[in-house]
Amino acid sequence: MNNYSLARSSNVIERIPVFIISGFLGSGKTTLLNRLLSHAPQSAVIINEFGATPIDQQLLREHKVPLSTLVGGCLCCQVIGSLTPLLKNLRMAWDSGDRPFERVIIETSGVANPEPVLDILLRERWLAARYSLQGVIATVSASMDTDHFDYFPEAQAQIAWADTVVMTQTDLATAEAIAKLDARLSVLAPAATRLTAVQGELDHNALLNLPNKFRRLRNTELPELPDHGFSSITLQLEHPLPWERMQKTLEYLIAHYPKQLVRVKGMVYTPGQNQPLLVQGGAGRLYPATRLPVRTSDDGVGRLVIITQGEVKGLAEELMTQLRSHNV
Ligand SMILES: Nc1nc2c(ncn2[C@@H]2O[C@H](COP(=O)(O)OP(=O)(O)OP(=O)(O)O)[C@@H](O)[C@H]2O)c(=O)[nH]1
């Protein structure tokens, strides 16, 4: 009997905990992940960016964690096929190495519906035997009008699938806006644990050790979300441009196309400075740009990723025309 139990227990495969961080474009996923990795560096990270040019990894580059990037589409549709092989490779590295990480954290793109990712983790037998879905976290910006839930079904789905909702950017929001969002979240995710983070700071132990919740698998009779109506383009800036010009142009476009221009991010160069500037905008505002340290792999070409609801070309052309104009 004893031998039998021993033999059984030696066949038990240790499962690696997986956390998913979702949340709408610009809602603070990477900022949260960045802080989380300072507290929990033994993590392998997968980031998915809707735009074709990876920008988020610039923020995470100080962390020496295994980092994989899936770009140029959304993890819930265009690049979903890459997830299983990626997780299989990570698992094989984990098995053959000396347990090189303790968990996997997946940051989905800001327009992803997390459900297909959950579906893979829970239904794919090989993965389900080797990974355990530990937490589905969604960030939601308090500075964004709650209207965005009505415009973007993806934003609702992210909240609905989350077992922990982290309200971010509360320092940029009025008490009234926070109360309005709170009320909306009570309807969208009544059972979810609620946390608040400013610049990604919160009780990270609490976030990683929340009790595992019961999960429903997909009810295949439910209608799928409609195709994303988002487009993205990467603009290359071959020559350095004065920051003042870029700032005015971006502020102008963000203010004039609040519903259409949903996200701007990039790494750009300014005259006389080797250190690139990390540019971030969305939710109707341009965030303060920050200088990044110089890296040998930097090629001196600025790249701005813009994500629009609907067609992107017209707005990209307007942006380039204004950047080239010396009147701004
Ligand atoms: N003031 C303030 N800014 C924040 C906070 N959290 C994030 N930000 C800023 O918001 C901008 C967007 O944050 P990210 O973490 O890149 O958002 P994201 O959800 O990863 O963005 P995508 O991956 O493009 O969807 C950045 O400029 C952050 O510095 C916060 O709590 N307060």
PDBQT file of the ligand as one rigid body, heavy atoms in Angstrom, charges set to zero:
ROOT
HETATM    1  N1  LIG A 401      -0.071  59.013 -13.179  1.00  0.00    +0.000 N 
HETATM    2  C1  LIG A 401      -0.071  57.691 -13.342  1.00  0.00    +0.000 A 
HETATM    3  N2  LIG A 401       0.374  57.184 -14.494  1.00  0.00    +0.000 NA
HETATM    4  C2  LIG A 401       0.348  55.841 -14.639  1.00  0.00    +0.000 A 
HETATM    5  C3  LIG A 401      -0.118  54.953 -13.631  1.00  0.00    +0.000 A 
HETATM    6  N3  LIG A 401      -0.030  53.686 -14.092  1.00  0.00    +0.000 NA
HETATM    7  C4  LIG A 401       0.484  53.786 -15.345  1.00  0.00    +0.000 A 
HETATM    8  N4  LIG A 401       0.707  55.074 -15.676  1.00  0.00    +0.000 N 
HETATM    9  C5  LIG A 401       1.209  55.601 -16.959  1.00  0.00    +0.000 C 
HETATM   10  O1  LIG A 401       0.252  55.273 -17.957  1.00  0.00    +0.000 OA
HETATM   11  C6  LIG A 401       0.895  55.045 -19.211  1.00  0.00    +0.000 C 
HETATM   12  C7  LIG A 401       0.430  53.700 -19.765  1.00  0.00    +0.000 C 
HETATM   13  O2  LIG A 401       0.851  52.691 -18.861  1.00  0.00    +0.000 OA
HETATM   14  P1  LIG A 401       1.249  51.236 -19.343  1.00  0.00    +0.000 P 
HETATM   15  O3  LIG A 401       1.649  50.475 -18.137  1.00  0.00    +0.000 OA
HETATM   16  O4  LIG A 401       2.206  51.291 -20.476  1.00  0.00    +0.000 OA
HETATM   17  O5  LIG A 401      -0.154  50.729 -19.881  1.00  0.00    +0.000 OA
HETATM   18  P2  LIG A 401      -0.463  49.346 -20.621  1.00  0.00    +0.000 P 
HETATM   19  O6  LIG A 401      -1.791  48.915 -20.165  1.00  0.00    +0.000 OA
HETATM   20  O7  LIG A 401       0.658  48.399 -20.441  1.00  0.00    +0.000 OA
HETATM   21  O8  LIG A 401      -0.506  49.813 -22.145  1.00  0.00    +0.000 OA
HETATM   22  P3  LIG A 401      -0.686  48.887 -23.460  1.00  0.00    +0.000 P 
HETATM   23  O9  LIG A 401       0.243  47.717 -23.300  1.00  0.00    +0.000 OA
HETATM   24  O10 LIG A 401      -0.290  49.758 -24.598  1.00  0.00    +0.000 OA
HETATM   25  O11 LIG A 401      -2.105  48.503 -23.513  1.00  0.00    +0.000 OA
HETATM   26  C8  LIG A 401       2.407  55.108 -18.917  1.00  0.00    +0.000 C 
HETATM   27  O12 LIG A 401       2.892  56.389 -19.286  1.00  0.00    +0.000 OA
HETATM   28  C9  LIG A 401       2.492  54.927 -17.410  1.00  0.00    +0.000 C 
HETATM   29  O13 LIG A 401       3.626  55.571 -16.857  1.00  0.00    +0.000 OA
HETATM   30  C10 LIG A 401      -0.599  55.524 -12.399  1.00  0.00    +0.000 A 
HETATM   31  O14 LIG A 401      -1.053  54.840 -11.475  1.00  0.00    +0.000 OA
HETATM   32  N5  LIG A 401      -0.545  56.894 -12.324  1.00  0.00    +0.000 N 
ENDROOT
TORSDOF 0
